[in-house]
Amino acid sequence: MIPPSPLEDPAKAAHAWARYRRIMRWMMTITVGLVVGSVILLYRSNGMVSIHFYIATALGVGFTMLLASALMGLVFLSSGTGHDDAVVDPLEEDNPYK
């Protein structure tokens, strides 16, 4: 029998997902600030090149930051709730669930 995950409890799952959404809101705010700062920095150093350059830069920086923060937030969610500890490794020598 596989041990139950702590995320199967609705109260713990609701708390964990609320924490994840809070992290993502903060990261969205930081990402918007970083995108604006990078576009301003590029404009100051290069002047007005092409609007497509600034759009591509904003989308690239924004997408990269949000993807990285979403994946890192999921790692925090999995580790912080104890979900990682509930996983059974079938190759482990002293596995009681073999």
N, C-alpha and C positions, 0 to 999 in steps of 0.2 A: 504494500500500500504506500502510496506517495503522500508525504505530509502536506497538509493544506497550506496554501499561501495566505499570508496576512491580508492580501488584497481581496480575498473572498469575503471578508467582513465588510458590509456596506458602510459602516461608520468610518472605519479606517481608510477604505477606498475613497470615500468622499473627502476626507481630510487630506489625503495624499494628492488627489487631483486638484483640490483647491490650492494647495501649496504649489503645484506645478503651474497652474494658471497664473498665480501671483508672480512666480519667477519669470514666466513668459511676458507678463505685462511690463515688468521692470526691464527685461531685455529688449522689448519693443521700443521703449522710451530711449534706452541707451543706443539702440541701433539707429533710430531716427536722428538723434543728435550726432552720431558718428557719420552718418550719410551726409547730413547738412555740412558738417565740418570738413569732410573730405572734398565735397564739391566746391566749397568756398576756397579751400587750400589749393585745389587744382586751378580754379579760376584766377586766383592771385598769381600763381606761378606761370600759367600758360595764356591767360587772357581768354577771349571768346574764340574757341577753335570751331567746334561743331556741337550743335545741341545733342546730337546722337552720342557723342563722346561722354557728355555729362549724364545722359540717360543710362547708358551702358554702365558707367561707373557706379551710379546710384543703385541700379538694380543688382549689379555684381556684389557690391559691398553689403547691401541690405540682405540679399538672399544668403550670402555666405554667413553673415552674423546670425541671422534667424535660424538657419539650418544647424549651425554649430550649437547655438543656445538650446534649441529644441532637443537635440540629441543628448547634450550634457544634462539637461533637465530630466530627461527620461532615465539617465543613469542615476541621478540623485533620487528620483522617485523609486526606482527599483531597489537601490541600496538602502535608502532611508526607511522603507517600510518593512524590510526584512524579507522581501520577495526573493532576493538572491540566495538567502540561506535555506529557503524551502526547496530549492532545486536539488534533485538527487543526481549524483554522478555515478553512472553505472560502471565506470572503470575503476572506481575507488576500491581499495582492498578491503577496508572494514565497513563496507556498505551494508547496513542491516536490512535494506529493502531489496536485495538481490533475489 
